[in-house]
Amino acid sequence: MGKATVKKRAETLRLKHLSTIEKQVREQGFDLIAGLDEVGRGPLAGPVVAAACVLPAGFTLRGINDSKKLTHEQRISFYQELTQHREIDFGVGVVEAAEIDRVNIHNASLEAMLRAIERLKKKPSFLIVDGCHVPPIDIPSTSVVGGDLNVQAIAAASILAKVTRDVIMIGYHDLYPQYGFYDHKGYGTKRHLEALKMWGPTPIHRMSFRKGGKNDEKHDSIQSCSE
């Protein structure tokens, strides 16, 4: 058996695994199943962004994965495929820094998910949410820790949220070029912290995060289930 055949078979099995939970939910009678994920819990600046994505039954997208496992080019390619597919429904919710400071990042993340759900064309019949917590809404739901690696609809949502937030932060880079938002997207990197010391915070900085924050997006999904 050649390497290409082995790789293809492994990808087929991985996609089957990614569809397992959605399939089980469909077997319970739910048809419109939305995967939800958010990005931007940890940065010192910019919004938290959530996405909801409803995939058609039996749909698979080869190579799809948690957005953090993909290159920028791969995320853009998958984003285009997801948003241009006529049978895929998606919505994106954004909560900016000032509101994050007012309600805290946990509540802001849930609010971003609610806004994403509201932007779907049709109300979903079931939600599969990445992490430990589900938004307060009257829709049957379940949460899956590591869902962006184990549920295709959540992986899709993670890509939609990540690309959307990156575009927002690149726009902020044009407004505040000295902070380097184009590169770090608001995370607490050395360059970002040095810029804060020199220039002080902007209106898009989270004042409640001045003593915290994450230094890169790899740690962004780490959240306490006791929050």
N, C-alpha and C positions, 0 to 999 in steps of 0.2 A: 504493500500500500504506500503510495507516494505521499510526500509531505503536504502537497496541495490538497489531496483527498482527506488526509487526517485533519488538516486545518478547517476544511469545509465542514466536516462531520462535527468537529468540536464547536464550531459556530452555530450549527443547526441545533445541537444539544443546549447550548447556552441560550439561544432564543426561545427554545421550548421551556426552559426554566423560567425565563423572564415573563412568560405568558401564563405560568401555572396559577398564580393567585387570581389574576383576572378571569381565567377560565373557571376556577372554583366559584367565584362570585357570580358569573353568568349562569352557572348551573343552579344557583339559588333563585334565579328568576329576574336578576337585575340586568338591564340591557345597556343603559348609558352610564358607563363606569369612568369616572374622572380620576386621573392620577394627579397629585398635587405635590409641589416642591417649592422651596424658596431658596434664594441666595442673597447674601449680604447681611447676615446676622452679625458678623465680626468686625467689619470695617469701622474706621474712625470717622469716615465721611460718606455721604451719599445715601441713597434709599435702600430699603429692603424690598426685594421684588419677588413675587410669587407667580407661579403659572399653574393653570389647570388644563389638562389635556385629555380629551376623549378620543380613543382610537376605535376604528370599526372592528367588529368581531373578526378574528382570524388574521388581522393585520400583523405583519412583522417587518422590521426594517433592519436589514443586515448591518452589523457593526455598531448599532446604537448602544449607548452605555451612559453611565453617570457622566455628566458634563465635565467633572474634574478629571476624568480619565481620558478625555479627548483633547486633541490639539485645537488651537483656534480655528484652523482651516476646516477641521472635521466638524466642529460645532456649527460653523456658518453653513456648511453643506447640509447637515441634518436640519438646521433651522429652516432653511429654504424648502427642503422636502416636506417638513411637517406643516409649515404655514401655507404651502401652495397645494397641498392635497385636499381635494374637494370634500372628502368624507371625514376629515379630521377637524374636530371642533376644539378650539382653544381660547383661553382668556388669560390676561395678564393683569396683576394688581400691583400697584406701587404705593409705598408709604415713605414719605420723605423724612429727612433728619429731624426737623422740628417736631413732627408728630411722634417719632421714635423717642425723643427726649421727654415728651409729655406723657406717653402711655407705657413706656419701657419696650425693649426690643422683643420680648416674648409676645406681648399683646400686639405689637406692631406687625410681627410676622403672621399671626393669626388673622389680623385685619387685612393684610395683603392677600392672604388666601381667600378670604371672603370676597374681596374685590375681584379676584381672578375668576371665582365661580360665577359672580354676577355678570361677567362679560362673556360667558359662554352663550351660544345661540339658544341652546336648550338646557333646561335644568337637569343635571345628572340625577340618576336614581341611586348611585352609590359612589362614595369617595374612598380612595386609597391614598393615604397621606404618608409622606416620608417623615420619619422621626418618631417621636413619642406622643405628640399632641395633635388633636384634630380641631378645626375651627368650630366655633359655637353656631351650628346651623342645623336645621331640622331635615337632615338627609342621613340615611344610614351610612356608616363609615367604619373604617379600621385604620390603624396606624401600623407602619412597618419600619422598624429600625433598619437602616441601610437599604431603604426601599429603592433608591436610585440605582442600586446595583442588582436589585432582585425583581423589580416590576417594570415592565416596558413603558407603561403609561407614565410612571414617575420619572423614569430616565428621560422620556420625551419632555416632560414638564421642566426638568432640571436644565435641559438645553435651552428651552424657550426663555426661562427666567434668566439664565446666565447671559445669553446673547443680548437680551433686552437691557439688562443692567450695565453690561459693558458699553453699549451704545450710549446710554445715559451718562456714564462716567467720562467717556471720550468727549461728549458735549461739554461737560463741566471742565475738562482739561482746557478747552478753548477759552473758557472764562477765567480760569485760574491756572495758567501754564506753569507757574513757578512751583506748584505742588507735585507735578508729575503724575496726575491722575490717569493719564493715558497708559502708564506702565503698571501701576500698582492698584488701580481702581478703588482707591480709598483705604486699602489695608494698611496696617501700621508698620510699614517697612522702615528701614533706617533712613532712606531718602525722605520719606513722608514726615517722619518725626523731626528730622533736621529742618525741613521746611516750616513745620509748625513752630519750632523754636525761633526761627528767623522772622516769619511773617505773621504768626498768630493764626487763629482759626478763621475760616470763611463761613458764610451763612449755611453752607451745606455740611459743615462739620457737626458731629453729634457731641454736644457739650457734656452729656452724661457719660461719654466714653473716654474722656480726656485721660483717665488713669488706667484704661483697659484697652480692649480691642484685640484683634488677632493680626498677626503679621503676614498671613497669606491665606488664600482661599482653601487650602488643603485642610485647614483646621476649622473652616467655617461651619461644617455640618455637625461638629461636636457640640452637643447640647445635653443638658442634664434632664433626665426623665422625671426629676422631682421638681422641675421649675413650675 
